[in-house]
Amino acid sequence: MSFDASLVTRLAPSPTGAQHLGNARTYLITWLLARQRGGRVVLRIEDIDSPRVKPGAAEQAQDDLRWLGLDWDDGPIVQSQRLALYESALAQLQARELVYPCTCTRSDVEQAASAPHAEGVEPVYPGTCAFRRAADAEALRDRPFAWRFRLSEPATFTDRFRGAVTLSREEIGGDFVVWKSQRSPAYQLSVVVDDAANGVTCVVRGDDLVASTPRQLALYSALRLPPPEFAHVPLVVGPDGRRLAKRHGDTRLSALRSAGIAPETVIGLLSWSCGWQDRIEPIAARDLIRHFALARIPPKPFVLTPELLETIGYRG
């Protein structure tokens, strides 16, 4: 076990819905990585997706984390209170002509895409508005438009869990939105600004976000900010192989708590799924610190079945 007091990672729940077992597994991995190495944990509430934010969800997420036994050293840092920082970053990109105003709607991009795209995957942006310069936004005042980043050819990056990763421009989606037509920052820009400002040195997240990493690395470079390491871990999925959703039953942490399931029981299930225990048995998060090993996590998604939930005494 090696110590690294400079390691900083973060828990970043989005208050657009309840936290579930899939979220909990990633939070646990993140927390254990920091705690085993003597690093710090930052809590950030990613609430800039305002139309989808649910009242009370941010407080619920913090209650869920405390229930699991996961603490933090800084925060909560609330994104909706940091808009001036994102505006400043956008202005830097505009001044260097690294972004351009785009009037394309999502349906425009989908219709222009030359190939079909999978569910939940953005179609490749065809560059329809890439001829514009930043100053052209003045003439578009009466039309809704977003700001897109000019993506050059992506480079290979080294993932702390997956190893070397190379994605094509098509796999990344081409030029991407950093500021939405609703005049609010997009996820890609806000997380880069915040992770840099919070001193985050390692980002642990689900592998559904692998394609976001070259985008964010491009923004780190453009804004002259130091990039963190990334570790993309497998998702928790239902028996149908799709990421957890209501169709798989109620896997909310609040529902488990209401059913009287002990947090140590939940942690035991998640620990077993990560290969840190040979069988499902209760254990506190803090007692897992000495067992944590990122490399022991199976590379395939963890399939959460009703039978597994029943083994911990829960019928979702």
Order of alpha helices (4+ residues) and beta strands (2+ residues): beta-alpha-beta-alpha-beta-alpha-beta-alpha-beta-beta-beta-alpha-beta-alpha-beta-alpha-beta-beta-alpha-alpha-beta-alpha
